[in-house]
Amino acid sequence: MKTLKFKDLKIAIVLLSFVLPSTINAQIGGWNPELENEAKEALQAMIKKTPKLKSYRDQSYGYAVFPKVTKAAITIGGAIGNGVVYKNKKVVGTAKLKQASFGLQFGGQQYSEVIFFENQEFFERFTNGKLKFDAQASAVVLKEGASVDVAYQEGVAVFTSTKGGVMVEASIGGQHFKYTPKK
């Protein structure tokens, strides 16, 4: 097994410090209508690519859409994204996604992610900050024209759609979320 060198760590930190902050829309004291529009467009694009997602949207208790998640890694990786949270197809707040990972990985990519909540219990776990995805959590990667027939796993169904970039990885890590209600 390759040992982590200080040089690798420095390169990863420099890469993450330049790539990740450029994707964050800082909002101070207000709602971000641009993020809401990006979330709507991302979900519509994902539904167009895979029409089955419409039934997930229509039948779920709620969902969170992260229109642009940016991921970068050189042995140590990270991802970050801002999203919009919906209940009954109405915006109820925003969420921040953070991910850390370690392992054989290199590259960078951007993708959209949508998380559907099967019922009130899992929606509230998400909004209360108690829903975290561990290394075993899996997302279905949407591909043009592919059929999707996935059951909820532990109350959630997660779908991603690659926007661009190249990432080679065999890593472990998890996603954490922070929810902020709309005021």
Contact map, one row per residue, 1 for C-alpha under 8 A:
111000000000000000000000000000000000000000000000000000000000000000000000000000000000000000000000000000000000000000000000000000000000000000000000000000000000000000000000000000000000000
111100000000000000000000000000000000000000000000000000000000000000000000000000000000000000000000000000000000000000000000000000000000000000000000000000000000000000000000000000000000000
111110000000000000000000000000000000000000000000000000000000000000000000000000000000000000000000000000000000000000000000000000000000000000000000000000000000000000000000000000000000000
011111011000000000000000000000000000000000000000000000000000000000000000001000000000000000000000000000000000000000000000000000000000000000000000000000000000000000000000000000000000000
001111111000000000000000000000000000000000000000000000000000000000000000000000000000000000000000000000000000000000000000000000000000000000000000000000000000000000000000000000000000000
000111111100000000000000000000000000000000000000000000000000000000000000000000000000000000000000000000000000000000000000000000000000000000000000000000000000000000000000000000000000000
000011111110000000000000000000000000000000000000000000000000000000000000000000000000000000000000000000000000000000000000000000000000000000000000000000000000000000000000000000000000000
000111111111000000000000000000000000000000000000000000000000000000000000011000000000000000000000000000000000000000000000000000000000000000000000000000000000000000000000000000000000000
000111111111100000000000000000000000000000000000000000000000000000000000011100000000000000000000000000000000000000000000000000000000000000000000000000000000000000000000000000000000000
000001111111110000000000000000000000000000000000000000000000000000000000000000000000000000000000000000000000000000000000000000000000000000000000000000000000000000000000000000000000000
000000111111111000000000000000000000000000000000000000000000000000000000010000000000000000000000000000000000000000000000000000000000000000000000000000000000000000000000000000000000000
000000011111111100000000000000000000000000000000000000000000000000000000111110000000000000000000000000000000000000000000000000000000000000000000000000000000000000000000000000000000000
000000001111111110000000000000000000000000000000000000000000000000000000000000000000000000000000000000000000000000000000000000000000000000000000000000000000000000000000000000000000000
000000000111111111000000000000000000000000000000000000000000000000000000000000000000000000000000000000000000000000000000000000000000000000000000000000000000000000000000000000000000000
000000000011111111100000000000000000000000000000000000000000000000000001100000000000000000000000000000000000000000000000000000000000000000000000000000000000000000000000000000000000000
000000000001111111111000000000000000000000000000000000000000000000000001100011000000000000000000000000000000000000000000000000000000000000000000000000000000000000000000000000000000000
000000000000111111111000000000000000000000000000000000000000000000000000000000000000000000000000000000000000000000000000000000000000000000000000000000000000000000000000000000000000000
000000000000011111111100000000000000000000000000000000000000000000000000000000000000000000000000000000000000000000000000000000000000000000000000000000000000000000000000000000000000000
000000000000001111111110000000000000000000000000000000000000000000000101000000000000000000000000000000000000000000000000000000000000000000000000000000000000000000000000000000000000000
000000000000000111111111000000000000000000000000000000000000000000000111000000110000000000000000000000000000000000000000000000000000000000000000000000000000000000000000000000000000000
000000000000000111111111000000000000000000000000000000000000000000000000000000000000000000000000000000000000000000000000000000000000000000000000000000000000000000000000000000000000000
000000000000000001111111000000000000000000000000000000000000000000000000000000000000000000000000000000000000000000000000000000000000000000000000000000000000000000000000000000000000000
000000000000000000111111100000000000000000000000000000000000000000011100000000001000000000000000000000000000000000000000000000000000000000000000000000000000000000000000000000000000000
000000000000000000011111110000000000000000000000000000000000000000000000000000001100000000000000000000000000000000000000000000000000000000000000000000000000000000000000000000000000000
000000000000000000000011111000000000000000000000000000000000000000000000000000000100000000000000000000000000000000000000000000000000000000000000000000000000000000000000000000000000000
000000000000000000000001111100000000000000000000000000000000000000000000000000000000000000000000000000000000000000000000000000000000000000000000000000000000000000000000000000000000000
000000000000000000000000111111110000000000000000000000000000000000000000000000000000000000000000000000000000000000000000000000000000000000000000000000000000000000000000000000000000000
000000000000000000000000011111000000000000000000000000000000000000000000000000000000000000000000000000000000000000000000000000000000000000000000000000000000000000000000000000000000000
000000000000000000000000001111100000000000000000000000000000000000000000000000000000000000000000000000000000000000000000000000000000000000000000000000000000000000000000000000000000000
000000000000000000000000001111110000000000000000000000000000000000000000000000000000000000000000000000000000000000000000000000000000000000000000000000000000000000000000000000000000000
000000000000000000000000001011111000000000000000000000000000000000000000000000000000000000000000000000000000000000000000000000000000000000000000000000000000000000000000000000000000011
000000000000000000000000001001111111000000000000000000000000000000000000000000000000000000000000000000000000000000000000000000000000000000000000000000000000000000000000000000000000000
000000000000000000000000000000111111100000000000000000000000000000000000000000000000000000000000000000000000000000000000000000000000000000000000000000000000000000000000000000000000000
000000000000000000000000000000011111110000000000000000000000000000000000000000000000000000000000000000000000000000000000000000000000000000000000000000000000000000000000000000000000000
000000000000000000000000000000011111111000000000000000000000000000100000000000000111000000000000000000000000000000000000000000000000000000000000000000000000000000000000000000000000000
000000000000000000000000000000011111111100000000000000000000000000000000000000000011000000000000000000000000000000000000000000000000000000000000000000000000000000000000000000000000000
000000000000000000000000000000001111111110000000000000000000000000000000000000000000000000000000000000000000000000000000000000000000000000000000000000000000000000000000000000000000000
000000000000000000000000000000000111111111000000000000000000000000100000000000000000000000000000000000000000000000000000000000000000000000000000000000000000000000000000000000000000000
000000000000000000000000000000000011111111100000000000000000000011100000000000000011000000000000000000000000000000000000000000000000000000000000000000000000000000000000000000000000000
000000000000000000000000000000000001111111110000000000000000000000000000000000000000000000000000000000000000000000000000000000000000000000000000000000000000000000000000000000000000000
000000000000000000000000000000000000111111111000000000000000000000100000000000000000000000000000000000000000000000000000000000000000000000000000000000000000000000000000000000000000000
000000000000000000000000000000000000011111111100000000000000000011100000000000000000000000000000000000000000000100000000000000000000000000000000000000000000000000000000000000000000000
000000000000000000000000000000000000001111111110000000000000000010100000000000000000000000000000000000000000000001000000000000000000000000000000000000000000000000000000000000000000000
000000000000000000000000000000000000000111111111000000000000000000000000000000000000000000000000000000000000000000000000000000000000000000000000000000000000000000000000000000000000000
000000000000000000000000000000000000000011111111100000000000000000000000000000000000000000000000000000000000000000000000000000000000000000000000000000000000000000000000000000000000000
000000000000000000000000000000000000000001111111111010000000000000000000000000000000000000000000000000000000000000000000000000000000000000000100000000000000000010000000000000000000000
000000000000000000000000000000000000000000111111111111000000000000000000000000000000000000000000000000000000000000000000000000000000000000000000000000000000000000000000000000000000000
000000000000000000000000000000000000000000011111111000000000000000000000000000000000000000000000000000000000000000000000000000000000000000000000000000000000000000000000000000000000000
000000000000000000000000000000000000000000001111111000000000000000000000000000000000000000000000000000000000000000000000000000000000000000000111100000000000000000000000000000000000000
000000000000000000000000000000000000000000000111111110000000000000000000000000000000000000000000000000000000000000000000000000000000000000000111111100000000000000000000000000000000000
000000000000000000000000000000000000000000000111111111100000000000000000000000000000000000000000000000000000000000000000000000000000000000000000000000000000000000000000000000000000000
000000000000000000000000000000000000000000000010011111110000000000000000000000000000000000000000000000000000000000000000000000000000000000000000001110000000000000000000000000000000000
000000000000000000000000000000000000000000000110011111111000000000000000000000000000000000000000000000000000000000000000000000000000000000000000000000000000000000000000000000000000000
000000000000000000000000000000000000000000000010001111111100000000000000000000000000000000000000000000000000000000000000000000000000000000000000000000000000000000000000000000000000000
000000000000000000000000000000000000000000000000001111111110000000000000000000000000000000000000000000000000000000000000000000000000000000000000000000000000000000000000000000000000000
000000000000000000000000000000000000000000000000000111111111000000000000000000000000000000000000000000000000000000010000000000000000000000000000000000000000000000000000000000000000000
000000000000000000000000000000000000000000000000000011111111011000000000000000000000000010000000000000000000000000010000000000000000000000000000000000000000000000000000000000000000000
000000000000000000000000000000000000000000000000000001111111000000000000000000000000000010000000000000000000000000000000000000000000000000000000000000000000000000000000000000000000000
000000000000000000000000000000000000000000000000000000111111100000000000000000000000000000000000000000000000000000000000000000000000000000000000000000000000000000000000000000000000000
000000000000000000000000000000000000000000000000000000011111111000000000000000000000000000000000000000000000000000011110000000000000000000000000000000000000000000000000000000000000000
000000000000000000000000000000000000000000000000000000000011111000000000000000000000001100000000000000000000000000011111001000000000000000000000000000000000000000000000000000000000000
000000000000000000000000000000000000000000000000000000001001111100000000000000000000111110000000000000000000000000011110001000000000000000000000000000000000000000000000000000000000000
000000000000000000000000000000000000000000000000000000001001111110000000000000000000111000000000000000000000000001111000001000000000000000000000000000000000000000000000000000000000000
000000000000000000000000000000000000000000000000000000000000011111000000000000000011110000000010000000000000000001110000000000000000000000000000000000000000000000000000000000000000000
000000000000000000000000000000000000001001100000000000000000001111100000000000000011100000000000000000000000000111100000000000000000000000000000000000000000000000000000000000000000000
000000000000000000000000000000000000001001000000000000000000000111111000000000001111000000000000100000000000000111000000000000000000000000000000000000000000000000000000000000000000000
000000000000000000000000000000000010011011100000000000000000000011111000000000001110000000000000000000000000001110000000000000000000000000000000000000000000000000000000000000000000000
000000000000000000000010000000000000000000000000000000000000000001111100000000001100000000000000000000000000011110000000000000000000000000000000000000000000000000000000000000000000000
000000000000000000000010000000000000000000000000000000000000000001111110000000111100000000000000100000000000011110000000000000000000000000000000000000000000000000000000000000000000000
000000000000000000110010000000000000000000000000000000000000000000011111000000111000000000000000000000000001111000000000000000000000000000000000000000000000000000000000000000000000000
000000000000000000010000000000000000000000000000000000000000000000001111100011110000000000000000000000000001110000000000000000000000000000000000000000000000000000000000000000000000000
000000000000001100110000000000000000000000000000000000000000000000000111110011100000000000000000000000000111100000000000000000000000000000000000000000000000000000000010000000000000000
000000000001001100000000000000000000000000000000000000000000000000000011111111000000000000000000000000001111000000000000000000000000000000000000000000000000000000000000000000000000000
000000011011000000000000000000000000000000000000000000000000000000000001111110000000000000000000000000011110000000000000000000000000000000000000000000000000000000000000000000000000000
000100011001000000000000000000000000000000000000000000000000000000000000111110000000000000000000000001111100000000000000000000000000000000000000000000000000000000000000000000000000000
000000001001000000000000000000000000000000000000000000000000000000000000111111000000000000000000000111101000000000000000000000000000000000000000000000000000000000000000000000000000000
000000000001000100000000000000000000000000000000000000000000000000000011111111100000000000000000000111001000000000000000000000000000000000000000000000000000000000000000000000000000000
000000000000000100000000000000000000000000000000000000000000000000000011100111110000000000000000011110000000000000000000000000000000000000000000000000000000000000000000000000000000000
000000000000000000010000000000000000000000000000000000000000000000001111000011111000000000000000111100000000000000000000000000000000000000000000000000000000000000000000000000000000000
000000000000000000010000000000000000000000000000000000000000000000001110000001111100000000000001111000000000000000000000000000000000000000000000000000000000000000000000000000000000000
000000000000000000000011000000000000000000000000000000000000000001111100000000111110000000000001110000000000000000000000000000000000000000000000000000000000000000000000000000000000000
000000000000000000000001100000000010000000000000000000000000000001111000000000011111000000000111100000000000000000000000000000000000000000000000000000000000000000000000000000000000000
000000000000000000000000000000000011001000000000000000000000000111100000000000001111100000000111100000000000000000000000000000000000000000000000000000000000000000000000000000000000000
000000000000000000000000000000000011001000000000000000000000000111000000000000000111110000111110000000000000000000000000000000000000000000000000000000000000000000000000000000000000000
000000000000000000000000000000000000000000000000000000000000011110000000000000000011111000111110000000000000000000000000000000000000000000000000000000000000000000000000000000000000000
000000000000000000000000000000000000000000000000000000000000011100000000000000000001111111111000000000000000000000000000000000000000000000000000000000000000000000000000000000000000000
000000000000000000000000000000000000000000000000000000000000111000000000000000000000111111110000000000000000000000000000000000000000000000000000000000000000000000000000000000000000000
000000000000000000000000000000000000000000000000000000000000110000000000000000000000011111000000000000000000000000000000000000000000000000000000000000000000000000000000000000000000000
000000000000000000000000000000000000000000000000000000001100010000000000000000000000011111100000000000000000000000000000000000000000000000000000000000000000000000000000000000000000000
000000000000000000000000000000000000000000000000000000000000000000000000000000000000011111110000000000000000000000000000000000000000000000000000000000000000000000000000000000000000000
000000000000000000000000000000000000000000000000000000000000000000000000000000000001111011111000000000000000000000000000000000000000000000000000000000000000000000000000000000000000010
000000000000000000000000000000000000000000000000000000000000000000000000000000000001111001111100000000000000000000000000000000000000000000000000000000000000000000000000000000000000110
000000000000000000000000000000000000000000000000000000000000000000000000000000000001110000111110000000000000000000000000000000000000000000000000000000000000000000000000000000000011111
000000000000000000000000000000000000000000000000000000000000000000000000000000000111100000011111000000000000000000000000000000000000000000000000000000000000000000000000000000000011110
000000000000000000000000000000000000000000000000000000000000000100000000000000000111100000001111100000000000000000000000000000000000000000000000000000000000000000000000000000001111000
000000000000000000000000000000000000000000000000000000000000000000000000000000011110000000000111110000000000000000000000000000000000000000000000000000000000000000000000000000001110000
000000000000000000000000000000000000000000000000000000000000000001001000000000111110000000000011111000000000000000000000000000000000000000000000000000000000000000000000000000111100000
000000000000000000000000000000000000000000000000000000000000000000000000000001111000000000000001111100000000000000000000000000000000000000000000000000000000000000000000000000111000000
000000000000000000000000000000000000000000000000000000000000000000000000000001110000000000000000111110000000000000000000000000000000000000000000000000000000000000000000000011110000000
000000000000000000000000000000000000000000000000000000000000000000000000000111100000000000000000011111000000000000000000000000000000000000000000000000000000000000000000000011100000000
000000000000000000000000000000000000000000000000000000000000000000000000000111000000000000000000001111100000000000000000000000000000000000000000000000000000000000000000001111000000000
000000000000000000000000000000000000000000000000000000000000000000000000001110000000000000000000000111111000000000000000000000000000000000000000000000000000000000000000001110000000000
000000000000000000000000000000000000000000000000000000000000000000000000001100000000000000000000000011111000000000000000000000000000000000000000000000000000000000000000111100000000000
000000000000000000000000000000000000000000000000000000000000000000000000011000000000000000000000000001111100000000000000000000000000000000000000000000000000000000000001111000000000000
000000000000000000000000000000000000000000000000000000000000000000000000111110000000000000000000000001111110000000000000000000000000000000000000000000000000000000000011111000000000000
000000000000000000000000000000000000000000000000000000000000000000000001111000000000000000000000000000011111000000000000000000000000000000000000000000000000000000000011100000000000000
000000000000000000000000000000000000000000000000000000000000000000000001110000000000000000000000000000001111100000000000000000000000000000000000000000000000000000001111000000000000000
000000000000000000000000000000000000000000000000000000000000000000000111100000000000000000000000000000000111110000000000000000000000000000000000000000000000000000001110000000000000000
000000000000000000000000000000000000000000000000000000000000000000000111000000000000000000000000000000000011111000000000000000000000000000000000000000000000000001111110000000000000000
000000000000000000000000000000000000000000000000000000000000000000011110000000000000000000000000000000000001111100000000000000000000000000000000000000000000000001111000000000000000000
000000000000000000000000000000000000000000000000000000000000000000111100000000000000000000000000000000000000111110000000000000000000000000000000000000000000000111110000000000000000000
000000000000000000000000000000000000000001000000000000000000000011111000000000000000000000000000000000000000011111000000000000000000000000000000000000000000000111100000000000000000000
000000000000000000000000000000000000000000000000000000000000000011111000000000000000000000000000000000000000001111100000000000000000000000000000000000000000011110000000000000000000000
000000000000000000000000000000000000000000100000000000000000001111000000000000000000000000000000000000000000000111110000000000000000000000000000000000000000011100000000000000000000000
000000000000000000000000000000000000000000000000000000000000001110000000000000000000000000000000000000000000000011111000000000000000000000000000000000000001111000000000000000000000000
000000000000000000000000000000000000000000000000000000011001111100000000000000000000000000000000000000000000000001111100000000000000000000000000000000000001110000000000000000000000000
000000000000000000000000000000000000000000000000000000000001111000000000000000000000000000000000000000000000000000111111011000000000000000000000000000000011100000000000000000000000000
000000000000000000000000000000000000000000000000000000000001110000000000000000000000000000000000000000000000000000011111011000000000000000000000000000010011100000000000000000000000000
000000000000000000000000000000000000000000000000000000000001110000000000000000000000000000000000000000000000000000001111111000000000000000000000000000000010000000000000000000000000000
000000000000000000000000000000000000000000000000000000000000100000000000000000000000000000000000000000000000000000001111111100000000000000000000000000000000000000000000000000000000000
000000000000000000000000000000000000000000000000000000000000000000000000000000000000000000000000000000000000000000000011111110000000000000000000000000000000000000000000000000000000000
000000000000000000000000000000000000000000000000000000000000000000000000000000000000000000000000000000000000000000001111111111000010000000000000000000000011000000000000000000000000000
000000000000000000000000000000000000000000000000000000000000111000000000000000000000000000000000000000000000000000001111111111100000000000000000000000000000000000000000000000000000000
000000000000000000000000000000000000000000000000000000000000000000000000000000000000000000000000000000000000000000000001111111110000000000000000000000000000000000000000000000000000000
000000000000000000000000000000000000000000000000000000000000000000000000000000000000000000000000000000000000000000000000111111111110000000000000000000000000000000000000000000000000000
000000000000000000000000000000000000000000000000000000000000000000000000000000000000000000000000000000000000000000000000011111111111000000000000000000000000000000000000000000001010000
000000000000000000000000000000000000000000000000000000000000000000000000000000000000000000000000000000000000000000000000001111111100000000000000000000000000000000000000000000000111000
000000000000000000000000000000000000000000000000000000000000000000000000000000000000000000000000000000000000000000000000000111111110000000000000000000000000000000000000000000000010000
000000000000000000000000000000000000000000000000000000000000000000000000000000000000000000000000000000000000000000000000000011111111000000000000000000000000000000000000000000001110000
000000000000000000000000000000000000000000000000000000000000000000000000000000000000000000000000000000000000000000000000000011111111000000000000000000000000000000000000000000000000000
000000000000000000000000000000000000000000000000000000000000000000000000000000000000000000000000000000000000000000000000010011011111100000000000000000000000000000000000000000011000000
000000000000000000000000000000000000000000000000000000000000000000000000000000000000000000000000000000000000000000000000000001001111110000000000000000000000000000000000000001111000000
000000000000000000000000000000000000000000000000000000000000000000000000000000000000000000000000000000000000000000000000000000000011111110000000000000000000000000000000000001110000000
000000000000000000000000000000000000000000000000000000000000000000000000000000000000000000000000000000000000000000000000000000000001111110000000000000000000000000000000000011100000000
000000000000000000000000000000000000000000000000000000000000000000000000000000000000000000000000000000000000000000000000000000000000111110000000000000000000000000000000000111000000000
000000000000000000000000000000000000000000000000000000000000000000000000000000000000000000000000000000000000000000000000000000000000111111000000000000000000000000000000000000000000000
000000000000000000000000000000000000000000000000000000000000000000000000000000000000000000000000000000000000000000000000000000000000111111100000000000000000000000000000000000000000000
000000000000000000000000000000000000000000000000000000000000000000000000000000000000000000000000000000000000000000000000000000000000000111110000000000000000010000000000000000000000000
000000000000000000000000000000000000000000000000000000000000000000000000000000000000000000000000000000000000000000000000000000000000000011111000000000000000111100000000000000000000000
000000000000000000000000000000000000000000000000000000000000000000000000000000000000000000000000000000000000000000000000000000000000000001111100000000000000011100000000000000000000000
000000000000000000000000000000000000000000000000000000000000000000000000000000000000000000000000000000000000000000000000000000000000000000111110000000000000001111000000000000000000000
000000000000000000000000000000000000000000000100110000000000000000000000000000000000000000000000000000000000000000000000000000000000000000011111010000000000001111000000000000000000000
000000000000000000000000000000000000000000000000110000000000000000000000000000000000000000000000000000000000000000000000000000000000000000001111110000000000000010000000000000000000000
000000000000000000000000000000000000000000000000110000000000000000000000000000000000000000000000000000000000000000000000000000000000000000000111110000000000000000000000000000000000000
000000000000000000000000000000000000000000000000110000000000000000000000000000000000000000000000000000000000000000000000000000000000000000000011111000000000000000000000000000000000000
000000000000000000000000000000000000000000000000010000000000000000000000000000000000000000000000000000000000000000000000000000000000000000000111111100000000000000000000000000000000000
000000000000000000000000000000000000000000000000010100000000000000000000000000000000000000000000000000000000000000000000000000000000000000000000111110000000000000000000000000000000000
000000000000000000000000000000000000000000000000010100000000000000000000000000000000000000000000000000000000000000000000000000000000000000000000011111000000000000000000000000000000000
000000000000000000000000000000000000000000000000000100000000000000000000000000000000000000000000000000000000000000000000000000000000000000000000001111100000000000000000000000000000000
000000000000000000000000000000000000000000000000000000000000000000000000000000000000000000000000000000000000000000000000000000000000000000000000000111110000100000000000000000000000000
000000000000000000000000000000000000000000000000000000000000000000000000000000000000000000000000000000000000000000000000000000000000000000000000000011111000100000000000000000000000000
000000000000000000000000000000000000000000000000000000000000000000000000000000000000000000000000000000000000000000000100000000000000000000000000000001111111100000000000000000000000000
000000000000000000000000000000000000000000000000000000000000000000000000000000000000000000000000000000000000000000000000000000000000000000000000000000111111100000000000000000000000000
000000000000000000000000000000000000000000000000000000000000000000000000000000000000000000000000000000000000000000000000000000000000000000000000000000011111000000000000000000000000000
000000000000000000000000000000000000000000000000000000000000000000000000000000000000000000000000000000000000000000001110010000000000000000000000000000011111100000000000000000000000000
000000000000000000000000000000000000000000000000000000000000000000000000000000000000000000000000000000000000000000111100010000000000000000000000000000011111110000000000000000000000000
000000000000000000000000000000000000000000000000000000000000000000000000000000000000000000000000000000000000000000111100000000000000000000100000000001111011111000000000000000000000000
000000000000000000000000000000000000000000000000000000000000000000000000000000000000000000000000000000000000000011110000000000000000000001110000000000000001111100000000000000000000000
000000000000000000000000000000000000000000000000000000000000000000000000000000000000000000000000000000000000000011100000000000000000000000111100000000000000111110000000000000000000000
000000000000000000000000000000000000000000000000000000000000000000000000000000000000000000000000000000000000001111000000000000000000000000111100000000000000011111000000000000000000000
000000000000000000000000000000000000000000000100000000000000000000000000000000000000000000000000000000000000001110000000000000000000000000001110000000000000001111100000000000000000000
000000000000000000000000000000000000000000000000000000000000000000000000000000000000000000000000000000000000111100000000000000000000000000001100000000000000000111110000000000000000000
000000000000000000000000000000000000000000000000000000000000000000000000000000000000000000000000000000000000111100000000000000000000000000000000000000000000000011111000000000000000000
000000000000000000000000000000000000000000000000000000000000000000000000000000000000000000000000000000000000111000000000000000000000000000000000000000000000000001111100000000000000000
000000000000000000000000000000000000000000000000000000000000000000000000000000000000000000000000000000000011110000000000000000000000000000000000000000000000000000111110000000000000000
000000000000000000000000000000000000000000000000000000000000000000000000000000000000000000000000000000000011100000000000000000000000000000000000000000000000000000011111000000000000000
000000000000000000000000000000000000000000000000000000000000000000000001000000000000000000000000000000001111100000000000000000000000000000000000000000000000000000001111100000000000000
000000000000000000000000000000000000000000000000000000000000000000000000000000000000000000000000000000011110000000000000000000000000000000000000000000000000000000000111110000000000000
000000000000000000000000000000000000000000000000000000000000000000000000000000000000000000000000000000111100000000000000000000000000000000000000000000000000000000000011111000000000000
000000000000000000000000000000000000000000000000000000000000000000000000000000000000000000000000000000111000000000000000000000000000000000000000000000000000000000000001111100000000000
000000000000000000000000000000000000000000000000000000000000000000000000000000000000000000000000000011111000000000000000000000000000000000000000000000000000000000000000111110000000000
000000000000000000000000000000000000000000000000000000000000000000000000000000000000000000000000000011100000000000000000000000000000001000000000000000000000000000000000011111000000000
000000000000000000000000000000000000000000000000000000000000000000000000000000000000000000000000001111000000000000000000000000000000011000000000000000000000000000000000001111100000000
000000000000000000000000000000000000000000000000000000000000000000000000000000000000000000000000001110000000000000000000000000000001111000000000000000000000000000000000000111110000000
000000000000000000000000000000000000000000000000000000000000000000000000000000000000000000000000111100000000000000000000000000000001110000000000000000000000000000000000000011111000000
000000000000000000000000000000000000000000000000000000000000000000000000000000000000000000000000111000000000000000000000000000000011100000000000000000000000000000000000000001111100000
000000000000000000000000000000000000000000000000000000000000000000000000000000000000000000000011110000000000000000000000000001001011000000000000000000000000000000000000000000111110000
000000000000000000000000000000000000000000000000000000000000000000000000000000000000000000000011100000000000000000000000000000101000000000000000000000000000000000000000000000011111000
000000000000000000000000000000000000000000000000000000000000000000000000000000000000000000001111000000000000000000000000000001111000000000000000000000000000000000000000000000001111100
000000000000000000000000000000000000000000000000000000000000000000000000000000000000000000001110000000000000000000000000000000100000000000000000000000000000000000000000000000000111110
000000000000000000000000000000000000000000000000000000000000000000000000000000000000000000011100000000000000000000000000000000000000000000000000000000000000000000000000000000000011111
000000000000000000000000000000100000000000000000000000000000000000000000000000000000000000111100000000000000000000000000000000000000000000000000000000000000000000000000000000000001111
000000000000000000000000000000100000000000000000000000000000000000000000000000000000000000001000000000000000000000000000000000000000000000000000000000000000000000000000000000000000111
